[in-house]
Amino acid sequence: MPVLLQSPPVQLSLLAAFLYAAGALVIKRSAELGVGVWRTAFVANLLCALLFLPLLALGGEIHAGLWWQPMVTGACFVAGQWLTFIAFERGDVSVATPVLGIKILLVAVLVTAIGGERLPPRIWAAAGLATLGIALLNRRPAAGVPHDIGRTVLTAGAAATVFAVFDVLVQVWSPHWGTGRFLPLTLGCAALLSFALVPRFRAPLSAINRPAWPWLVGGALLIGLQSVIFVSTIARWGQVAVSNVAYSSRGLWSIVLVWFASRWLGGRERIEGRLLVWRLAGATLMISAVALVAA
């Protein structure tokens, strides 16, 4: 384990996981201040596209005849981001973030299906562990305001599915373009596609309350920064399985951050008593599942 932790992909993926969990909690606070999921996704996608621009320095090739590849991949990113923010806005971050961890299972299944390989028994065992983990995360608070956990699990699971497709498309298509071209183009397409969200705004961006802006921009920057770190790590070192196992720690990071920071953030989300135990058990099972996949 000490040798593994000295690996740059593991270190960077752990950093990305922590930034993701922190960004999710900050985004959740902006949602509680009335920003709304459509405006949140729009701002986050635009800032994320800007953060990917420095990757242009890595070089690559432009393939005009394959313009649809970054467009399709960007559309997956927008859809995944939108579903993620719905889960954060209407449910608990400490539930949504661990459920997003099933992405590695879905990536493994998609890659195996595309390659025509037979799924090994450990994949099915991991799927069982992940399912049990979701069941534990789905336990409702004994009292207090319902957090619509079932919908949170559904939307976060859908987001994980779309992001799994995004990962596979990046893996399949980016080598032909080069990281310095495919990723900036993909996120640029995602930013352009995000303008389709504007008609769904409950009010213009200018109507967002001034106290909500720091939370919105701060959370969007954290989410965007972790995306750059994680995707670039996979592009640079190629250790997808190891990186995703480390990245899945965002589930536990989210629980830890909610436990320590929710009162300071002023949000309604709380994890206490037996509920905390169930959430920790569920997150641990899901991490065990993704570790089994990468074994």
C-alpha positions as YAML, in Angstrom:
chain: A
units: angstrom
residues:
- id: 1
  name: MET
  ca: [0.00, 0.00, 0.00]
- id: 2
  name: PRO
  ca: [2.78, 2.58, 0.75]
- id: 3
  name: VAL
  ca: [4.25, 1.87, -2.71]
- id: 4
  name: LEU
  ca: [0.80, 2.26, -4.29]
- id: 5
  name: LEU
  ca: [0.27, 5.61, -2.58]
- id: 6
  name: GLN
  ca: [3.55, 6.84, -4.08]
- id: 7
  name: SER
  ca: [2.09, 6.37, -7.56]
- id: 8
  name: PRO
  ca: [1.22, 9.70, -9.25]
- id: 9
  name: PRO
  ca: [-2.09, 8.34, -10.64]
- id: 10
  name: VAL
  ca: [-3.17, 7.34, -7.13]
- id: 11
  name: GLN
  ca: [-2.05, 10.61, -5.55]
- id: 12
  name: LEU
  ca: [-3.70, 12.76, -8.21]
- id: 13
  name: SER
  ca: [-6.89, 10.68, -8.23]
- id: 14
  name: LEU
  ca: [-7.17, 10.97, -4.45]
- id: 15
  name: LEU
  ca: [-6.74, 14.73, -4.78]
- id: 16
  name: ALA
  ca: [-9.40, 14.84, -7.49]
- id: 17
  name: ALA
  ca: [-11.74, 12.78, -5.28]
- id: 18
  name: PHE
  ca: [-11.34, 15.19, -2.37]
- id: 19
  name: LEU
  ca: [-11.90, 18.23, -4.61]
- id: 20
  name: TYR
  ca: [-14.99, 16.59, -6.08]
- id: 21
  name: ALA
  ca: [-16.52, 15.91, -2.67]
- id: 22
  name: ALA
  ca: [-15.75, 19.46, -1.53]
- id: 23
  name: GLY
  ca: [-17.16, 20.92, -4.75]
- id: 24
  name: ALA
  ca: [-20.32, 18.84, -4.43]
- id: 25
  name: LEU
  ca: [-20.96, 20.16, -0.94]
- id: 26
  name: VAL
  ca: [-20.39, 23.76, -2.04]
- id: 27
  name: ILE
  ca: [-22.66, 23.28, -5.08]
- id: 28
  name: LYS
  ca: [-25.29, 21.87, -2.72]
- id: 29
  name: ARG
  ca: [-25.13, 25.07, -0.67]
- id: 30
  name: SER
  ca: [-25.62, 27.22, -3.79]
- id: 31
  name: ALA
  ca: [-28.67, 25.10, -4.66]
- id: 32
  name: GLU
  ca: [-30.15, 25.79, -1.23]
- id: 33
  name: LEU
  ca: [-29.71, 29.50, -1.94]
- id: 34
  name: GLY
  ca: [-31.96, 29.18, -4.97]
- id: 35
  name: VAL
  ca: [-29.56, 28.99, -7.93]
- id: 36
  name: GLY
  ca: [-31.35, 26.06, -9.56]
- id: 37
  name: VAL
  ca: [-29.99, 23.02, -11.37]
- id: 38
  name: TRP
  ca: [-30.14, 24.50, -14.88]
- id: 39
  name: ARG
  ca: [-28.15, 27.62, -14.07]
- id: 40
  name: THR
  ca: [-25.73, 25.59, -11.97]
- id: 41
  name: ALA
  ca: [-25.01, 23.16, -14.83]
- id: 42
  name: PHE
  ca: [-24.60, 26.04, -17.29]
- id: 43
  name: VAL
  ca: [-22.08, 27.95, -15.18]
- id: 44
  name: ALA
  ca: [-20.19, 24.79, -14.21]
- id: 45
  name: ASN
  ca: [-19.83, 23.60, -17.81]
- id: 46
  name: LEU
  ca: [-18.57, 26.97, -19.04]
- id: 47
  name: LEU
  ca: [-15.99, 27.23, -16.26]
- id: 48
  name: CYS
  ca: [-14.94, 23.61, -16.81]
- id: 49
  name: ALA
  ca: [-14.35, 24.29, -20.52]
- id: 50
  name: LEU
  ca: [-12.11, 27.23, -19.62]
- id: 51
  name: LEU
  ca: [-10.10, 25.09, -17.19]
- id: 52
  name: PHE
  ca: [-9.43, 22.53, -19.94]
- id: 53
  name: LEU
  ca: [-8.01, 25.11, -22.37]
- id: 54
  name: PRO
  ca: [-4.42, 24.92, -21.02]
- id: 55
  name: LEU
  ca: [-4.32, 21.30, -22.23]
- id: 56
  name: LEU
  ca: [-4.02, 22.69, -25.77]
- id: 57
  name: ALA
  ca: [-0.30, 23.02, -25.03]
- id: 58
  name: LEU
  ca: [-0.06, 19.21, -25.12]
- id: 59
  name: GLY
  ca: [-0.65, 19.23, -28.87]
- id: 60
  name: GLY
  ca: [-2.46, 16.80, -31.16]
- id: 61
  name: GLU
  ca: [-4.30, 16.77, -34.49]
- id: 62
  name: ILE
  ca: [-7.62, 18.18, -35.70]
- id: 63
  name: HIS
  ca: [-9.82, 15.77, -37.69]
- id: 64
  name: ALA
  ca: [-12.57, 17.85, -39.29]
- id: 65
  name: GLY
  ca: [-14.28, 14.77, -40.69]
- id: 66
  name: LEU
  ca: [-14.70, 13.38, -37.17]
- id: 67
  name: TRP
  ca: [-16.19, 16.56, -35.67]
- id: 68
  name: TRP
  ca: [-19.07, 14.52, -34.27]
- id: 69
  name: GLN
  ca: [-16.82, 12.59, -31.85]
- id: 70
  name: PRO
  ca: [-16.04, 15.49, -29.48]
- id: 71
  name: MET
  ca: [-19.65, 16.66, -29.93]
- id: 72
  name: VAL
  ca: [-21.12, 13.32, -28.83]
- id: 73
  name: THR
  ca: [-18.64, 13.02, -25.97]
- id: 74
  name: GLY
  ca: [-19.38, 16.59, -24.89]
- id: 75
  name: ALA
  ca: [-23.11, 15.82, -24.92]
- id: 76
  name: CYS
  ca: [-22.48, 12.92, -22.54]
- id: 77
  name: PHE
  ca: [-20.58, 15.26, -20.25]
- id: 78
  name: VAL
  ca: [-23.43, 17.79, -20.21]
- id: 79
  name: ALA
  ca: [-26.02, 15.09, -19.51]
- id: 80
  name: GLY
  ca: [-23.93, 13.58, -16.74]
- id: 81
  name: GLN
  ca: [-23.27, 16.96, -15.15]
- id: 82
  name: TRP
  ca: [-26.96, 17.87, -15.27]
- id: 83
  name: LEU
  ca: [-28.05, 14.59, -13.66]
- id: 84
  name: THR
  ca: [-25.36, 14.96, -11.00]
- id: 85
  name: PHE
  ca: [-26.53, 18.43, -10.02]
- id: 86
  name: ILE
  ca: [-30.13, 17.24, -9.85]
- id: 87
  name: ALA
  ca: [-28.98, 14.58, -7.37]
- id: 88
  name: PHE
  ca: [-27.08, 17.19, -5.34]
- id: 89
  name: GLU
  ca: [-29.93, 19.71, -5.37]
- id: 90
  name: ARG
  ca: [-32.79, 17.40, -4.43]
- id: 91
  name: GLY
  ca: [-31.02, 14.82, -2.31]
- id: 92
  name: ASP
  ca: [-28.07, 14.27, 0.01]
- id: 93
  name: VAL
  ca: [-24.50, 14.72, -1.18]
- id: 94
  name: SER
  ca: [-23.49, 11.90, 1.17]
- id: 95
  name: VAL
  ca: [-25.80, 9.56, -0.77]
- id: 96
  name: ALA
  ca: [-25.28, 10.88, -4.31]
- id: 97
  name: THR
  ca: [-21.48, 10.88, -4.24]
- id: 98
  name: PRO
  ca: [-21.01, 7.23, -3.17]
- id: 99
  name: VAL
  ca: [-23.61, 6.10, -5.72]
- id: 100
  name: LEU
  ca: [-21.61, 7.88, -8.43]
- id: 101
  name: GLY
  ca: [-18.83, 5.45, -7.52]
- id: 102
  name: ILE
  ca: [-20.55, 2.67, -9.47]
- id: 103
  name: LYS
  ca: [-19.19, 4.35, -12.58]
- id: 104
  name: ILE
  ca: [-16.13, 2.12, -12.49]
- id: 105
  name: LEU
  ca: [-18.34, -0.97, -12.61]
- id: 106
  name: LEU
  ca: [-20.20, 0.43, -15.58]
- id: 107
  name: VAL
  ca: [-16.96, 1.36, -17.34]
- id: 108
  name: ALA
  ca: [-15.68, -2.18, -16.84]
- id: 109
  name: VAL
  ca: [-18.88, -3.63, -18.25]
- id: 110
  name: LEU
  ca: [-18.89, -1.30, -21.27]
- id: 111
  name: VAL
  ca: [-15.24, -1.89, -22.07]
- id: 112
  name: THR
  ca: [-15.71, -5.64, -21.73]
- id: 113
  name: ALA
  ca: [-18.81, -5.57, -23.93]
- id: 114
  name: ILE
  ca: [-17.07, -3.54, -26.62]
- id: 115
  name: GLY
  ca: [-14.07, -5.88, -26.52]
- id: 116
  name: GLY
  ca: [-16.29, -8.95, -26.69]
- id: 117
  name: GLU
  ca: [-14.74, -10.46, -23.56]
- id: 118
  name: ARG
  ca: [-16.61, -12.63, -21.07]
- id: 119
  name: LEU
  ca: [-17.27, -10.97, -17.72]
- id: 120
  name: PRO
  ca: [-15.17, -12.64, -15.00]
- id: 121
  name: PRO
  ca: [-16.88, -13.73, -11.76]
- id: 122
  name: ARG
  ca: [-15.32, -10.89, -9.78]
- id: 123
  name: ILE
  ca: [-17.25, -8.37, -11.90]
- id: 124
  name: TRP
  ca: [-20.54, -9.98, -10.88]
- id: 125
  name: ALA
  ca: [-19.39, -10.16, -7.26]
- id: 126
  name: ALA
  ca: [-18.49, -6.47, -7.39]
- id: 127
  name: ALA
  ca: [-21.91, -5.67, -8.86]
- id: 128
  name: GLY
  ca: [-23.51, -7.49, -5.94]
- id: 129
  name: LEU
  ca: [-21.46, -5.53, -3.41]
- id: 130
  name: ALA
  ca: [-22.35, -2.26, -5.13]
- id: 131
  name: THR
  ca: [-26.05, -3.16, -5.09]
- id: 132
  name: LEU
  ca: [-25.90, -3.91, -1.37]
- id: 133
  name: GLY
  ca: [-24.02, -0.68, -0.81]
- id: 134
  name: ILE
  ca: [-26.76, 1.29, -2.57]
- id: 135
  name: ALA
  ca: [-29.37, -0.46, -0.42]
- id: 136
  name: LEU
  ca: [-27.57, 0.69, 2.74]
- id: 137
  name: LEU
  ca: [-27.23, 4.21, 1.39]
- id: 138
  name: ASN
  ca: [-30.95, 4.18, 0.61]
- id: 139
  name: ARG
  ca: [-31.93, 3.91, 4.27]
- id: 140
  name: ARG
  ca: [-34.02, 6.92, 5.25]
- id: 141
  name: PRO
  ca: [-33.52, 9.11, 8.31]
- id: 142
  name: ALA
  ca: [-35.64, 8.06, 11.26]
- id: 143
  name: ALA
  ca: [-37.02, 11.57, 11.64]
- id: 144
  name: GLY
  ca: [-36.76, 15.04, 10.17]
- id: 145
  name: VAL
  ca: [-37.23, 16.37, 6.67]
- id: 146
  name: PRO
  ca: [-37.30, 13.62, 4.01]
- id: 147
  name: HIS
  ca: [-34.35, 13.97, 1.62]
- id: 148
  name: ASP
  ca: [-35.91, 12.07, -1.30]
- id: 149
  name: ILE
  ca: [-33.15, 9.45, -1.15]
- id: 150
  name: GLY
  ca: [-34.72, 7.12, -3.70]
- id: 151
  name: ARG
  ca: [-34.67, 9.83, -6.35]
- id: 152
  name: THR
  ca: [-31.13, 10.75, -5.35]
- id: 153
  name: VAL
  ca: [-29.96, 7.17, -5.94]
- id: 154
  name: LEU
  ca: [-31.79, 7.06, -9.29]
- id: 155
  name: THR
  ca: [-30.41, 10.34, -10.65]
- id: 156
  name: ALA
  ca: [-26.90, 9.72, -9.34]
- id: 157
  name: GLY
  ca: [-26.96, 6.23, -10.86]
- id: 158
  name: ALA
  ca: [-28.07, 7.68, -14.19]
- id: 159
  name: ALA
  ca: [-25.27, 10.25, -13.99]
- id: 160
  name: ALA
  ca: [-22.77, 7.46, -13.30]
- id: 161
  name: THR
  ca: [-24.01, 5.61, -16.39]
- id: 162
  name: VAL
  ca: [-23.64, 8.62, -18.67]
- id: 163
  name: PHE
  ca: [-20.22, 9.45, -17.27]
- id: 164
  name: ALA
  ca: [-19.17, 5.82, -17.82]
- id: 165
  name: VAL
  ca: [-20.06, 6.23, -21.50]
- id: 166
  name: PHE
  ca: [-18.09, 9.50, -21.48]
- id: 167
  name: ASP
  ca: [-15.01, 7.72, -20.07]
- id: 168
  name: VAL
  ca: [-15.20, 4.95, -22.65]
- id: 169
  name: LEU
  ca: [-15.57, 7.42, -25.52]
- id: 170
  name: VAL
  ca: [-12.58, 9.41, -24.28]
- id: 171
  name: GLN
  ca: [-10.54, 6.22, -24.06]
- id: 172
  name: VAL
  ca: [-11.54, 5.07, -27.54]
- id: 173
  name: TRP
  ca: [-11.43, 8.36, -29.46]
- id: 174
  name: SER
  ca: [-8.86, 10.63, -27.77]
- id: 175
  name: PRO
  ca: [-5.71, 8.72, -28.90]
- id: 176
  name: HIS
  ca: [-6.50, 9.52, -32.53]
- id: 177
  name: TRP
  ca: [-6.83, 13.23, -31.78]
- id: 178
  name: GLY
  ca: [-4.32, 13.62, -28.97]
- id: 179
  name: THR
  ca: [-5.15, 14.73, -25.42]
- id: 180
  name: GLY
  ca: [-4.32, 18.34, -26.22]
- id: 181
  name: ARG
  ca: [-6.99, 18.48, -28.89]
- id: 182
  name: PHE
  ca: [-9.73, 16.00, -28.03]
- id: 183
  name: LEU
  ca: [-10.34, 17.04, -24.42]
- id: 184
  name: PRO
  ca: [-10.43, 20.83, -24.97]
- id: 185
  name: LEU
  ca: [-12.65, 20.32, -28.03]
- id: 186
  name: THR
  ca: [-14.94, 17.98, -26.10]
- id: 187
  name: LEU
  ca: [-15.38, 20.40, -23.22]
- id: 188
  name: GLY
  ca: [-15.76, 23.26, -25.70]
- id: 189
  name: CYS
  ca: [-18.61, 21.34, -27.33]
- id: 190
  name: ALA
  ca: [-20.07, 20.73, -23.88]
- id: 191
  name: ALA
  ca: [-19.99, 24.48, -23.19]
- id: 192
  name: LEU
  ca: [-21.77, 25.21, -26.50]
- id: 193
  name: LEU
  ca: [-24.38, 22.54, -25.85]
- id: 194
  name: SER
  ca: [-24.97, 24.01, -22.41]
- id: 195
  name: PHE
  ca: [-26.60, 27.06, -24.02]
- id: 196
  name: ALA
  ca: [-29.56, 24.77, -24.70]
- id: 197
  name: LEU
  ca: [-30.16, 24.89, -20.94]
- id: 198
  name: VAL
  ca: [-30.76, 28.66, -20.95]
- id: 199
  name: PRO
  ca: [-34.48, 28.46, -21.88]
- id: 200
  name: ARG
  ca: [-35.00, 26.27, -18.81]
- id: 201
  name: PHE
  ca: [-33.63, 28.90, -16.41]
- id: 202
  name: ARG
  ca: [-36.17, 29.94, -13.79]
- id: 203
  name: ALA
  ca: [-34.69, 33.44, -14.09]
- id: 204
  name: PRO
  ca: [-31.65, 35.06, -15.77]
- id: 205
  name: LEU
  ca: [-28.18, 34.63, -14.31]
- id: 206
  name: SER
  ca: [-28.33, 38.27, -13.25]
- id: 207
  name: ALA
  ca: [-31.21, 37.39, -10.93]
- id: 208
  name: ILE
  ca: [-29.09, 35.03, -8.82]
- id: 209
  name: ASN
  ca: [-28.78, 36.38, -5.29]
- id: 210
  name: ARG
  ca: [-25.40, 37.94, -4.54]
- id: 211
  name: PRO
  ca: [-24.73, 35.61, -1.54]
- id: 212
  name: ALA
  ca: [-25.19, 32.58, -3.83]
- id: 213
  name: TRP
  ca: [-22.53, 33.56, -6.37]
- id: 214
  name: PRO
  ca: [-19.44, 32.66, -4.29]
- id: 215
  name: TRP
  ca: [-20.90, 29.20, -3.58]
- id: 216
  name: LEU
  ca: [-21.85, 28.66, -7.23]
- id: 217
  name: VAL
  ca: [-18.55, 29.80, -8.71]
- id: 218
  name: GLY
  ca: [-16.48, 28.16, -5.98]
- id: 219
  name: GLY
  ca: [-18.25, 24.82, -6.35]
- id: 220
  name: ALA
  ca: [-18.10, 24.95, -10.16]
- id: 221
  name: LEU
  ca: [-14.37, 25.69, -10.08]
- id: 222
  name: LEU
  ca: [-13.71, 22.78, -7.70]
- id: 223
  name: ILE
  ca: [-15.75, 20.40, -9.89]
- id: 224
  name: GLY
  ca: [-13.98, 21.66, -13.01]
- id: 225
  name: LEU
  ca: [-10.51, 21.45, -11.47]
- id: 226
  name: GLN
  ca: [-11.00, 17.88, -10.32]
- id: 227
  name: SER
  ca: [-12.21, 16.98, -13.83]
- id: 228
  name: VAL
  ca: [-9.01, 18.35, -15.34]
- id: 229
  name: ILE
  ca: [-6.85, 16.51, -12.80]
- id: 230
  name: PHE
  ca: [-8.62, 13.16, -13.10]
- id: 231
  name: VAL
  ca: [-9.09, 13.04, -16.88]
- id: 232
  name: SER
  ca: [-5.54, 14.30, -17.50]
- id: 233
  name: THR
  ca: [-4.19, 11.68, -15.10]
- id: 234
  name: ILE
  ca: [-5.81, 8.89, -17.10]
- id: 235
  name: ALA
  ca: [-4.60, 10.43, -20.36]
- id: 236
  name: ARG
  ca: [-1.03, 10.79, -19.06]
- id: 237
  name: TRP
  ca: [-0.50, 7.46, -17.23]
- id: 238
  name: GLY
  ca: [-3.30, 5.29, -18.60]
- id: 239
  name: GLN
  ca: [-3.87, 3.42, -15.31]
- id: 240
  name: VAL
  ca: [-7.64, 3.66, -15.56]
- id: 241
  name: ALA
  ca: [-8.48, 0.93, -13.04]
- id: 242
  name: VAL
  ca: [-6.07, 2.12, -10.35]
- id: 243
  name: SER
  ca: [-7.08, 5.75, -10.84]
- id: 244
  name: ASN
  ca: [-10.79, 4.95, -10.59]
- id: 245
  name: VAL
  ca: [-10.32, 2.94, -7.41]
- id: 246
  name: ALA
  ca: [-8.57, 5.90, -5.79]
- id: 247
  name: TYR
  ca: [-11.17, 8.27, -7.25]
- id: 248
  name: SER
  ca: [-13.99, 6.25, -5.74]
- id: 249
  name: SER
  ca: [-12.84, 7.52, -2.33]
- id: 250
  name: ARG
  ca: [-14.96, 10.59, -3.07]
- id: 251
  name: GLY
  ca: [-17.83, 8.66, -1.49]
- id: 252
  name: LEU
  ca: [-16.10, 8.51, 1.88]
- id: 253
  name: TRP
  ca: [-14.72, 12.04, 1.47]
- id: 254
  name: SER
  ca: [-18.27, 13.32, 0.99]
- id: 255
  name: ILE
  ca: [-19.44, 11.66, 4.21]
- id: 256
  name: VAL
  ca: [-16.48, 13.02, 6.16]
- id: 257
  name: LEU
  ca: [-16.96, 16.54, 4.79]
- id: 258
  name: VAL
  ca: [-20.71, 16.54, 5.43]
- id: 259
  name: TRP
  ca: [-20.08, 15.33, 8.97]
- id: 260
  name: PHE
  ca: [-17.56, 18.07, 9.73]
- id: 261
  name: ALA
  ca: [-18.66, 20.96, 7.54]
- id: 262
  name: SER
  ca: [-22.45, 20.84, 7.10]
- id: 263
  name: ARG
  ca: [-23.18, 23.05, 10.11]
- id: 264
  name: TRP
  ca: [-20.54, 25.56, 9.03]
- id: 265
  name: LEU
  ca: [-21.98, 25.60, 5.51]
- id: 266
  name: GLY
  ca: [-25.44, 26.19, 6.90]
- id: 267
  name: GLY
  ca: [-27.03, 23.40, 4.89]
- id: 268
  name: ARG
  ca: [-29.85, 21.13, 5.95]
- id: 269
  name: GLU
  ca: [-27.93, 17.91, 5.35]
- id: 270
  name: ARG
  ca: [-26.92, 16.05, 8.48]
- id: 271
  name: ILE
  ca: [-25.46, 12.60, 9.17]
- id: 272
  name: GLU
  ca: [-25.77, 11.45, 12.74]
- id: 273
  name: GLY
  ca: [-26.18, 8.33, 14.84]
- id: 274
  name: ARG
  ca: [-27.21, 5.12, 13.13]
- id: 275
  name: LEU
  ca: [-27.68, 6.89, 9.80]
- id: 276
  name: LEU
  ca: [-23.98, 7.73, 9.77]
- id: 277
  name: VAL
  ca: [-23.13, 4.07, 10.41]
- id: 278
  name: TRP
  ca: [-25.36, 2.89, 7.54]
- id: 279
  name: ARG
  ca: [-23.92, 5.49, 5.17]
- id: 280
  name: LEU
  ca: [-20.35, 4.55, 6.08]
- id: 281
  name: ALA
  ca: [-21.15, 0.85, 5.66]
- id: 282
  name: GLY
  ca: [-22.74, 1.48, 2.26]
- id: 283
  name: ALA
  ca: [-19.83, 3.60, 1.05]
- id: 284
  name: THR
  ca: [-17.35, 0.99, 2.29]
- id: 285
  name: LEU
  ca: [-19.14, -1.76, 0.37]
- id: 286
  name: MET
  ca: [-19.11, 0.29, -2.79]
- id: 287
  name: ILE
  ca: [-15.40, 1.00, -2.47]
- id: 288
  name: SER
  ca: [-14.84, -2.73, -1.89]
- id: 289
  name: ALA
  ca: [-16.76, -3.38, -5.10]
- id: 290
  name: VAL
  ca: [-14.66, -1.05, -7.21]
- id: 291
  name: ALA
  ca: [-11.48, -2.39, -5.61]
- id: 292
  name: LEU
  ca: [-12.56, -5.89, -6.61]
- id: 293
  name: VAL
  ca: [-13.04, -4.72, -10.19]
- id: 294
  name: ALA
  ca: [-9.51, -3.33, -10.29]
- id: 295
  name: ALA
  ca: [-7.94, -6.36, -8.61]
...
